[in-house]
């Protein structure tokens, strides 16, 4: 039986049209080393090295997001061979010294196997370089080091791009300015809660959503959180699974941190550190003229304000056409107590309830227990971050719909991001507008999108 292979084409990409590429020439050099690339690597090499009628790179900037241990650095190795053979200069940067040293070792070994003559090679950590007799040169730097940044280069490589910061970009982006045909390549995984970088996520958004000029992007990712043991998701987001990556290796990685697994192994983007607000145009584009046909029970999101002054309740429900309908129930003063919330939960056909806000969540949970209602989910900060990211992703993907409630529209379209433990939450930009309406809506959408309806068991004789 043939070994199952990972998906070779990106789950999401933007590649500008081209008819010519130096990719095959680069691959011919690589073959001399006795190595053979994986099909997805071949496609990305061809895309990156595409050129137009003027001989300029079709993509002067190109980003690749693929999970760890899939061999994305080998794409750089192949591209560097061609640039070096043509006498060009390269600056390779990484977040960690170990990463840049490993690539130096790998590239040096491949160069020697290809029969290319090295004039000088320096192996000191953080200052590695390879100079070819034919004139090509590559220097390796960690981005904590400023060494070598004053020199001019033709190609700039940003590895571990999820950690690439704006301050670093301000210095590095000019090192290729003097080249007649410069190119910048980004490669990494989606940022985690602890990632400090913002440039990679912002570049991704500018390419996929806004069609950034002369730029390309390829990613292997899931749109929503998946069960860590979902093998279909493994194969969808790891193109080298079945080649150099195995199911056993992934199983050995699994831990109780579901979010980290989704980010680092399944390519889940939480949109950390983005500063965009939800626009009136975006929200208006999701309204429906009539209430859609629902499928299943309601999911309820409840948010207490940080001051403890107000509490909002919203609902989400799946529709038969595959979307999620969202609606606000009410926003009340917390002094009104929990009675109105309890009555609503008793009367409605509710599947799950999620409650956030330390000022009131424990009290409400206790009152729900006394009322013999199923206990609510009290989300962790990381889950709130995911909920907000999923909500905005759904707006972009147009998988949300609503009935244009004035109070809800006012809350959604008058917000901006606030920093929340490495991710983002919301705050109002208009006096008198209660952001808890939006926050409760985001929670309701999250629990609805990530929950699976129980199927009724059928018994036949």
BAVOKOL-270331 format. One record per residue (C-alpha): x, y, z. Coordinates in pm, 1 decimal. Example, Ala and Ser with C-alpha at 12.3 -4.5 7.8 and 13.67 -1.06 7.14 Angstrom:
BEGIN
+----------+----------+----------+
|     east |    north |       up |
+----------+----------+----------+
|   1230.0 |   -450.0 |    780.0 |
|   1367.0 |   -106.0 |    714.0 |
+----------+----------+----------+
***
This chain:
BEGIN
+----------+----------+----------+
|     east |    north |       up |
+----------+----------+----------+
|      0.0 |      0.0 |      0.0 |
|    132.3 |    343.7 |    -98.1 |
|    237.8 |    574.6 |    185.1 |
|     -2.1 |    862.3 |    236.4 |
|    148.5 |   1200.0 |    142.0 |
|     83.8 |   1551.3 |    266.8 |
|    -98.4 |   1808.2 |     55.2 |
|    149.0 |   1948.5 |   -200.2 |
|    -38.5 |   2265.5 |   -292.9 |
|    -92.9 |   2551.4 |    -45.2 |
|   -426.4 |   2579.8 |    133.6 |
|   -412.6 |   2953.4 |     58.1 |
|   -183.4 |   3144.7 |   -175.5 |
|   -138.2 |   3440.4 |   -408.4 |
|    104.4 |   3390.2 |   -694.9 |
|    129.9 |   3648.1 |   -972.2 |
|    113.7 |   3510.6 |  -1330.7 |
|    443.3 |   3434.1 |  -1499.9 |
|    581.7 |   3241.1 |  -1798.2 |
|    954.4 |   3230.1 |  -1718.7 |
|   1147.5 |   3114.3 |  -1413.3 |
|   1506.1 |   3047.6 |  -1309.4 |
|   1371.4 |   2782.5 |  -1075.4 |
|   1456.3 |   2490.6 |  -1301.3 |
|   1815.4 |   2613.1 |  -1338.6 |
|   1843.3 |   2627.5 |   -959.5 |
|   1702.1 |   2275.9 |   -933.0 |
|   1953.2 |   2142.1 |  -1186.6 |
|   2234.8 |   2270.4 |   -964.1 |
|   2072.4 |   2108.2 |   -661.2 |
|   2039.1 |   1771.1 |   -835.3 |
|   2419.0 |   1760.3 |   -871.9 |
|   2442.7 |   1721.2 |   -493.7 |
|   2252.6 |   1392.5 |   -517.0 |
|   1947.7 |   1533.4 |   -337.9 |
|   1590.2 |   1534.9 |   -461.3 |
|   1334.5 |   1799.8 |   -358.9 |
|    976.5 |   1731.8 |   -252.6 |
|    710.5 |   1840.0 |   -509.8 |
|    582.1 |   2130.1 |   -296.3 |
|    937.6 |   2264.7 |   -270.2 |
|    974.9 |   2251.3 |   -648.3 |
|    658.2 |   2457.5 |   -697.8 |
|    766.4 |   2721.8 |   -446.0 |
|   1115.5 |   2748.7 |   -595.8 |
|    967.0 |   2806.7 |   -939.4 |
|    725.6 |   3067.7 |   -806.6 |
|    994.2 |   3257.4 |   -615.8 |
|   1239.8 |   3259.4 |   -906.8 |
|    985.8 |   3368.2 |  -1169.6 |
|   1092.4 |   3671.8 |  -1375.4 |
|    921.4 |   3907.0 |  -1621.7 |
|   1007.6 |   4037.6 |  -1969.4 |
|   1247.8 |   4292.3 |  -1820.8 |
|   1435.2 |   4021.8 |  -1633.2 |
|   1304.6 |   4145.6 |  -1297.0 |
|   1163.3 |   3916.1 |  -1031.3 |
|    785.8 |   3880.6 |  -1060.1 |
|    775.9 |   3866.6 |   -681.4 |
|   1022.1 |   4112.1 |   -529.6 |
|    882.5 |   3992.1 |   -195.5 |
|    752.6 |   3642.2 |   -122.1 |
|    639.1 |   3469.5 |    196.8 |
|    601.4 |   3101.1 |    285.8 |
|    421.5 |   2974.2 |    595.7 |
|    457.4 |   2603.4 |    661.1 |
|    480.0 |   2411.3 |    986.5 |
|    803.6 |   2303.1 |   1150.2 |
|   1012.0 |   2010.7 |   1022.4 |
|    866.5 |   2027.6 |    670.6 |
|   1194.2 |   2128.1 |    504.7 |
|   1118.7 |   2489.4 |    423.8 |
|   1486.9 |   2582.4 |    473.1 |
|   1574.3 |   2351.2 |    182.3 |
|   1383.8 |   2590.8 |    -45.4 |
|   1635.7 |   2858.3 |     58.7 |
|   1927.7 |   2622.0 |     -4.3 |
|   1820.2 |   2562.1 |   -366.1 |
|   1758.9 |   2931.4 |   -433.6 |
|   2089.9 |   3032.9 |   -276.6 |
|   2278.8 |   2791.8 |   -506.5 |
|   2153.4 |   2977.7 |   -813.2 |
|   2215.2 |   3323.7 |   -668.8 |
|   2569.2 |   3228.2 |   -565.8 |
|   2643.6 |   3068.7 |   -903.5 |
|   2539.5 |   3398.2 |  -1065.8 |
|   2782.2 |   3593.3 |   -846.8 |
|   2515.7 |   3760.7 |   -634.6 |
|   2526.9 |   3856.9 |   -266.8 |
|   2288.7 |   3718.8 |     -2.2 |
|   2211.1 |   3807.5 |    357.9 |
|   2043.7 |   3527.6 |    551.3 |
|   1895.8 |   3621.7 |    890.4 |
|   1728.8 |   3414.5 |   1161.3 |
|   1593.8 |   3475.2 |   1510.0 |
|   1824.7 |   3218.9 |   1671.6 |
|   2196.4 |   3166.5 |   1622.0 |
|   2152.1 |   2788.0 |   1601.7 |
|   1914.6 |   2821.8 |   1305.4 |
|   2155.8 |   3028.4 |   1096.1 |
|   2449.4 |   2799.1 |   1183.7 |
|   2257.5 |   2487.3 |   1079.3 |
|   2173.4 |   2643.3 |    741.1 |
|   2539.6 |   2748.0 |    696.1 |
|   2647.2 |   2387.3 |    751.3 |
|   2381.7 |   2251.4 |    517.4 |
|   2450.4 |   2499.3 |    235.9 |
|   2827.8 |   2453.0 |    257.5 |
|   2789.1 |   2075.3 |    228.4 |
|   2554.9 |   2106.9 |    -74.4 |
|   2785.5 |   2358.8 |   -246.2 |
|   3079.6 |   2119.8 |   -214.0 |
|   2877.1 |   1827.5 |   -348.4 |
|   2775.3 |   2039.1 |   -648.9 |
|   3141.7 |   2100.0 |   -736.4 |
|   3130.4 |   2475.3 |   -673.9 |
|   3463.0 |   2611.4 |   -543.2 |
|   3459.7 |   2790.2 |   -206.9 |
|   3719.2 |   3065.2 |   -168.2 |
|   3645.6 |   3140.7 |    197.1 |
|   3422.0 |   2991.1 |    464.2 |
|   3389.0 |   3118.6 |    820.5 |
|   3207.6 |   2913.5 |   1084.7 |
|   3205.0 |   3138.9 |   1396.7 |
|   2853.9 |   3144.0 |   1546.5 |
|   2661.5 |   3454.9 |   1445.1 |
|   2920.0 |   3561.4 |   1186.6 |
|   2920.2 |   3271.4 |    937.8 |
|   2985.8 |   3334.1 |    570.9 |
|   3059.1 |   3152.9 |    246.2 |
|   3243.2 |   3326.7 |    -39.4 |
|   3271.4 |   3148.6 |   -376.0 |
|   3567.7 |   3175.6 |   -607.5 |
|   3325.5 |   3279.1 |   -883.4 |
|   3221.4 |   3585.7 |   -681.8 |
|   2896.7 |   3490.8 |   -509.5 |
|   2875.2 |   3544.5 |   -133.9 |
|   2634.3 |   3473.8 |    150.1 |
|   2652.6 |   3602.4 |    507.7 |
|   2456.5 |   3466.7 |    802.9 |
|   2336.2 |   3682.9 |   1091.1 |
|   2101.1 |   3654.7 |   1384.9 |
|   1869.5 |   3950.6 |   1407.5 |
|   2002.1 |   4040.2 |   1751.4 |
|   2329.9 |   4121.7 |   1579.2 |
|   2390.8 |   4433.9 |   1373.8 |
|   2707.2 |   4296.6 |   1218.1 |
|   2723.0 |   4320.2 |    841.0 |
|   2403.9 |   4522.1 |    806.1 |
|   2585.6 |   4813.5 |    644.0 |
|   2678.6 |   4609.2 |    334.4 |
|   2468.6 |   4584.8 |     20.1 |
|   2300.6 |   4261.0 |    -87.9 |
|   2084.7 |   4134.1 |   -372.8 |
|   1878.0 |   3885.0 |   -171.0 |
|   1752.8 |   3919.9 |    186.6 |
|   1618.6 |   3606.6 |    359.2 |
|   1411.9 |   3640.1 |    676.3 |
|   1389.8 |   3296.3 |    839.2 |
|   1181.6 |   3239.4 |   1155.5 |
|    981.6 |   3535.2 |   1026.6 |
|    716.4 |   3505.1 |   1299.0 |
|    970.4 |   3673.4 |   1529.6 |
|   1063.3 |   3950.7 |   1283.1 |
|    995.3 |   4288.5 |   1443.3 |
|    922.6 |   4630.1 |   1296.0 |
|   1239.5 |   4777.8 |   1447.0 |
|   1448.1 |   4506.6 |   1277.4 |
|   1267.6 |   4558.3 |    947.6 |
|   1343.2 |   4931.7 |    959.6 |
|   1715.0 |   4851.4 |    946.5 |
|   1720.0 |   4540.3 |    727.3 |
|   1485.6 |   4637.2 |    443.3 |
|   1738.7 |   4888.0 |    309.3 |
|   2027.3 |   4640.2 |    268.9 |
|   1894.2 |   4540.0 |    -76.5 |
|   1807.2 |   4892.6 |   -193.2 |
|   2121.8 |   4931.6 |   -402.9 |
|   2063.4 |   4607.2 |   -597.3 |
|   1936.8 |   4636.7 |   -954.4 |
|   1699.8 |   4342.7 |   -901.0 |
|   1650.4 |   4284.4 |   -527.9 |
|   1435.6 |   4021.4 |   -360.5 |
|   1322.6 |   3962.3 |     -1.0 |
|   1197.0 |   3622.1 |    116.3 |
|   1005.4 |   3550.8 |    438.7 |
|    961.5 |   3206.7 |    587.1 |
|    812.9 |   3092.2 |    916.6 |
|    514.9 |   2965.5 |   1112.5 |
|    217.1 |   3164.9 |   1245.3 |
|    308.4 |   3370.1 |   1554.9 |
|    234.8 |   3218.9 |   1894.7 |
|    117.9 |   3398.8 |   2208.4 |
|    482.6 |   3467.6 |   2298.6 |
|    598.8 |   3577.0 |   1951.8 |
|    723.0 |   3935.9 |   1938.4 |
|    710.2 |   3978.7 |   1562.1 |
|    440.9 |   4165.7 |   1368.9 |
|    591.0 |   4207.7 |   1020.1 |
|    517.5 |   3853.3 |    895.7 |
|    147.5 |   3866.5 |    988.3 |
|    108.3 |   4215.1 |    842.7 |
|    279.9 |   4109.5 |    518.5 |
|     48.5 |   3808.6 |    491.9 |
|   -257.7 |   4026.7 |    536.4 |
|   -140.6 |   4286.0 |    284.3 |
|    -84.6 |   4017.2 |     18.7 |
|   -391.9 |   3798.8 |     72.4 |
|   -646.7 |   4071.1 |    147.9 |
|   -514.4 |   4374.0 |    -36.5 |
|   -316.5 |   4222.9 |   -324.7 |
|     15.5 |   4390.2 |   -239.7 |
|    207.9 |   4475.9 |   -563.7 |
|    498.8 |   4253.9 |   -673.6 |
|    438.0 |   4018.1 |   -381.8 |
|    348.6 |   3651.4 |   -339.4 |
|    240.6 |   3423.5 |    -56.7 |
|    187.5 |   3052.1 |     10.3 |
|     64.3 |   2887.5 |    328.9 |
|    -48.6 |   2551.8 |    464.1 |
|   -300.1 |   2625.8 |    738.4 |
|   -632.6 |   2542.5 |    902.6 |
|   -904.3 |   2804.4 |    930.4 |
|  -1029.5 |   2699.4 |   1272.6 |
|   -905.2 |   2501.1 |   1572.5 |
|   -883.1 |   2125.4 |   1516.5 |
|   -855.4 |   1826.6 |   1745.5 |
|   -480.3 |   1758.2 |   1784.5 |
|   -542.7 |   1393.3 |   1685.2 |
|   -715.5 |   1486.6 |   1357.0 |
|   -482.8 |   1311.5 |   1108.9 |
|   -661.0 |   1456.8 |    806.9 |
|   -561.3 |   1803.0 |    933.9 |
|   -201.7 |   1682.9 |    969.8 |
|   -188.5 |   1583.2 |    604.0 |
|   -367.4 |   1898.7 |    489.4 |
|   -113.8 |   2130.8 |    654.4 |
|    215.9 |   1939.1 |    641.8 |
|    327.0 |   1889.1 |    279.9 |
|    631.5 |   1684.5 |    381.0 |
|    429.3 |   1432.1 |    582.6 |
|    499.3 |   1093.7 |    427.0 |
|    831.5 |   1220.3 |    286.0 |
|   1059.6 |   1343.0 |    568.9 |
|    794.9 |   1381.2 |    840.2 |
|    602.3 |   1089.8 |    991.0 |
|    281.3 |   1042.5 |   1189.9 |
|    488.2 |    897.3 |   1474.7 |
|    692.7 |   1217.1 |   1503.0 |
|    375.6 |   1427.5 |   1524.2 |
|    222.9 |   1196.3 |   1783.6 |
|    535.3 |   1238.1 |   1996.7 |
|    486.5 |   1617.8 |   1987.1 |
|    132.6 |   1617.2 |   2124.7 |
|     67.0 |   1773.5 |   2462.8 |
|   -223.3 |   1929.0 |   2648.5 |
|   -166.1 |   2264.4 |   2472.8 |
|   -420.3 |   2241.0 |   2191.9 |
|   -367.1 |   2600.4 |   2077.4 |
|      9.3 |   2559.4 |   2042.2 |
|    -38.6 |   2240.4 |   1838.1 |
|   -282.1 |   2418.4 |   1604.9 |
|    -43.5 |   2708.9 |   1552.8 |
|    286.5 |   2525.5 |   1515.9 |
|    176.6 |   2201.8 |   1348.8 |
|   -147.3 |   2296.4 |   1169.1 |
|    -60.1 |   2654.4 |   1071.5 |
|   -350.4 |   2818.7 |   1255.1 |
|   -334.9 |   3198.5 |   1229.9 |
|   -466.6 |   3391.4 |   1528.6 |
|   -385.5 |   3729.9 |   1372.8 |
|   -183.3 |   3837.7 |   1676.2 |
|    -73.7 |   4199.3 |   1696.6 |
|   -280.2 |   4323.4 |   1402.1 |
|   -422.7 |   4668.7 |   1464.7 |
|   -707.6 |   4683.6 |   1214.0 |
|  -1064.6 |   4758.4 |   1324.5 |
|  -1385.9 |   4612.8 |   1181.2 |
|  -1520.3 |   4856.2 |    924.7 |
|  -1879.9 |   4956.6 |    860.3 |
|  -1845.2 |   4831.5 |    501.6 |
|  -1728.2 |   4486.3 |    612.6 |
|  -2008.5 |   4449.0 |    865.2 |
|  -2280.4 |   4580.0 |    632.0 |
|  -2175.2 |   4324.7 |    372.3 |
|  -2276.4 |   4041.8 |    607.4 |
|  -2634.5 |   4145.7 |    686.0 |
|  -2925.2 |   3934.4 |    563.5 |
|  -3264.1 |   4049.9 |    439.1 |
|  -3451.1 |   3772.2 |    616.7 |
|  -3365.5 |   3536.9 |    902.3 |
|  -3199.0 |   3222.3 |    758.6 |
|  -3302.9 |   2866.3 |    835.7 |
|  -3118.4 |   2743.2 |   1145.3 |
|  -2954.5 |   2408.3 |   1212.5 |
|  -2914.9 |   2296.6 |   1572.3 |
|  -2932.5 |   2475.5 |   1906.0 |
|  -2810.4 |   2816.4 |   2017.7 |
|  -2463.5 |   2895.8 |   2149.7 |
|  -2446.7 |   3178.3 |   2400.9 |
|  -2164.3 |   3422.6 |   2472.4 |
|  -2174.1 |   3634.4 |   2787.6 |
|  -1924.8 |   3911.7 |   2864.7 |
|  -1887.5 |   4115.8 |   3184.2 |
|  -1705.3 |   4448.1 |   3144.4 |
|  -1369.8 |   4484.6 |   3318.4 |
|  -1518.2 |   4754.3 |   3542.1 |
|  -1806.4 |   4526.0 |   3637.9 |
|  -2056.6 |   4790.6 |   3527.2 |
|  -2226.8 |   4605.4 |   3239.2 |
|  -2290.2 |   4258.0 |   3103.7 |
|  -2387.1 |   4160.6 |   2748.6 |
|  -2543.7 |   3843.4 |   2610.2 |
|  -2524.5 |   3732.2 |   2246.2 |
|  -2610.4 |   3417.6 |   2056.4 |
|  -2475.3 |   3229.6 |   1755.3 |
|  -2638.5 |   2948.1 |   1561.1 |
|  -2538.1 |   2748.6 |   1256.9 |
|  -2745.8 |   2791.0 |    942.3 |
|  -2837.5 |   2530.9 |    683.2 |
|  -2629.6 |   2710.6 |    419.9 |
|  -2310.8 |   2662.3 |    623.8 |
|  -2281.2 |   3004.9 |    786.5 |
|  -2317.6 |   3123.7 |   1146.3 |
|  -2593.8 |   3369.3 |   1232.4 |
|  -2510.7 |   3603.7 |   1522.3 |
|  -2731.6 |   3834.4 |   1725.1 |
|  -2716.4 |   4036.9 |   2045.8 |
|  -2975.8 |   3955.6 |   2313.4 |
|  -2918.2 |   4249.4 |   2548.3 |
|  -2668.1 |   4467.5 |   2732.2 |
|  -2767.4 |   4551.5 |   3089.9 |
|  -2622.2 |   4707.3 |   3400.4 |
|  -2459.1 |   4438.6 |   3614.4 |
|  -2665.4 |   4578.6 |   3903.9 |
|  -2969.5 |   4418.0 |   3744.0 |
|  -2834.0 |   4085.6 |   3870.0 |
|  -2835.5 |   3753.8 |   3684.7 |
|  -3208.5 |   3683.9 |   3688.6 |
|  -3273.4 |   3804.5 |   3334.0 |
|  -2983.4 |   3593.6 |   3202.6 |
|  -3103.0 |   3282.3 |   3388.2 |
|  -3455.6 |   3326.5 |   3251.8 |
|  -3324.9 |   3356.2 |   2896.5 |
|  -3107.4 |   3045.8 |   2931.1 |
|  -3398.9 |   2844.5 |   3069.9 |
|  -3638.6 |   2949.5 |   2793.6 |
|  -3400.9 |   2914.4 |   2497.0 |
|  -3281.3 |   2591.5 |   2333.6 |
|  -2918.6 |   2633.5 |   2434.3 |
|  -2634.4 |   2394.1 |   2358.9 |
|  -2336.5 |   2563.4 |   2527.5 |
|  -2268.0 |   2884.0 |   2720.7 |
|  -1934.6 |   3064.5 |   2753.1 |
|  -1886.3 |   3341.7 |   3011.0 |
|  -1590.9 |   3580.0 |   3033.8 |
|  -1515.3 |   3857.5 |   3280.5 |
|  -1380.1 |   3812.3 |   3631.5 |
|  -1622.2 |   4073.0 |   3766.7 |
|  -1919.1 |   3840.8 |   3724.2 |
|  -1844.9 |   3501.5 |   3571.9 |
|  -1813.3 |   3309.7 |   3900.8 |
|  -2136.4 |   3455.1 |   4038.2 |
|  -2326.3 |   3370.7 |   3719.5 |
|  -2182.7 |   3016.2 |   3716.6 |
|  -2304.5 |   2967.1 |   4072.3 |
|  -2653.0 |   3099.2 |   3988.9 |
|  -2669.0 |   2871.4 |   3684.2 |
|  -2583.5 |   2576.9 |   3908.6 |
|  -2865.3 |   2670.0 |   4149.6 |
|  -3103.1 |   2691.4 |   3852.9 |
|  -2999.5 |   2338.3 |   3744.3 |
|  -2845.9 |   2465.9 |   3421.9 |
|  -2537.9 |   2309.3 |   3265.6 |
|  -2219.6 |   2480.0 |   3385.3 |
|  -2073.7 |   2741.8 |   3148.2 |
|  -1731.5 |   2741.3 |   2985.6 |
|  -1498.4 |   2995.2 |   3148.3 |
|  -1239.4 |   3064.2 |   2878.2 |
|   -867.1 |   3114.1 |   2928.3 |
|   -701.0 |   3426.9 |   2790.9 |
|   -552.4 |   3224.1 |   2504.8 |
|   -901.1 |   3105.4 |   2409.4 |
|  -1037.5 |   3460.9 |   2413.5 |
|   -754.3 |   3560.3 |   2179.7 |
|   -843.3 |   3273.5 |   1946.9 |
|  -1213.0 |   3367.7 |   1962.5 |
|  -1141.3 |   3724.9 |   1853.7 |
|   -911.2 |   3610.7 |   1573.9 |
|  -1166.1 |   3357.3 |   1447.9 |
|  -1437.7 |   3621.3 |   1456.6 |
|  -1241.4 |   3859.2 |   1234.4 |
|  -1130.1 |   3576.7 |   1005.6 |
|  -1496.1 |   3481.0 |    964.2 |
|  -1583.3 |   3839.8 |    874.2 |
|  -1315.9 |   3835.5 |    604.4 |
|  -1431.1 |   3493.7 |    478.9 |
|  -1796.6 |   3608.8 |    492.4 |
|  -1907.6 |   3303.3 |    691.1 |
|  -2097.4 |   3519.2 |    943.2 |
|  -2439.3 |   3674.8 |    890.6 |
|  -2653.7 |   3907.9 |   1104.5 |
|  -2980.9 |   4100.4 |   1103.6 |
|  -2828.6 |   4449.9 |   1132.6 |
|  -2928.6 |   4532.5 |   1490.7 |
|  -2842.6 |   4903.3 |   1543.0 |
|  -2686.3 |   4858.5 |   1888.4 |
|  -2476.4 |   4564.8 |   1773.5 |
|  -2363.3 |   4739.4 |   1455.1 |
|  -2263.6 |   5042.0 |   1662.2 |
|  -2050.4 |   4827.6 |   1895.5 |
|  -1885.0 |   4624.7 |   1617.7 |
|  -1800.8 |   4919.7 |   1393.1 |
|  -1668.9 |   5149.6 |   1665.3 |
|  -1389.8 |   4935.7 |   1807.7 |
|  -1016.5 |   4900.4 |   1790.9 |
|   -772.0 |   4636.4 |   1909.2 |
|   -613.1 |   4642.4 |   2251.5 |
|   -312.2 |   4432.4 |   2353.1 |
|   -411.3 |   4113.2 |   2531.6 |
|   -126.2 |   3884.9 |   2646.3 |
|     39.0 |   3877.3 |   2305.1 |
|   -289.8 |   3876.7 |   2114.1 |
|   -571.0 |   4127.3 |   2094.3 |
|   -896.1 |   4215.0 |   2262.9 |
|  -1129.7 |   4506.4 |   2191.5 |
|  -1194.2 |   4855.9 |   2320.4 |
|  -1446.8 |   5116.5 |   2211.8 |
|  -1333.8 |   5425.5 |   2019.5 |
|  -1663.4 |   5607.4 |   2069.5 |
|  -1789.3 |   5736.7 |   2400.8 |
|  -2109.7 |   5567.5 |   2516.6 |
|  -2065.0 |   5257.2 |   2297.1 |
|  -2040.2 |   4936.3 |   2501.7 |
|  -1777.0 |   4701.5 |   2358.0 |
|  -1903.6 |   4405.1 |   2565.6 |
|  -2171.7 |   4354.1 |   2298.7 |
|  -1898.3 |   4282.0 |   2044.1 |
|  -1699.4 |   4073.5 |   2292.9 |
|  -1999.7 |   3855.2 |   2382.1 |
|  -2069.4 |   3809.8 |   2011.7 |
|  -1711.4 |   3695.9 |   1948.9 |
|  -1739.9 |   3438.3 |   2228.7 |
|  -2072.9 |   3305.9 |   2098.7 |
|  -1932.1 |   3271.4 |   1747.3 |
|  -1620.9 |   3092.0 |   1877.4 |
|  -1807.5 |   2828.6 |   2078.2 |
|  -2052.3 |   2775.6 |   1792.3 |
|  -1778.6 |   2740.4 |   1528.2 |
|  -1567.1 |   2500.6 |   1733.5 |
|  -1847.5 |   2275.4 |   1861.1 |
|  -1985.5 |   1976.0 |   1679.3 |
|  -2351.6 |   1891.5 |   1700.4 |
|  -2428.2 |   1549.8 |   1842.6 |
|  -2582.5 |   1317.1 |   1591.3 |
|  -2889.3 |   1129.8 |   1699.8 |
|  -2816.2 |    760.0 |   1725.7 |
|  -3019.8 |    551.9 |   1487.9 |
|  -3112.2 |    196.6 |   1576.4 |
|  -3230.1 |    -36.6 |   1301.5 |
|  -3343.8 |   -396.2 |   1315.5 |
+----------+----------+----------+
***
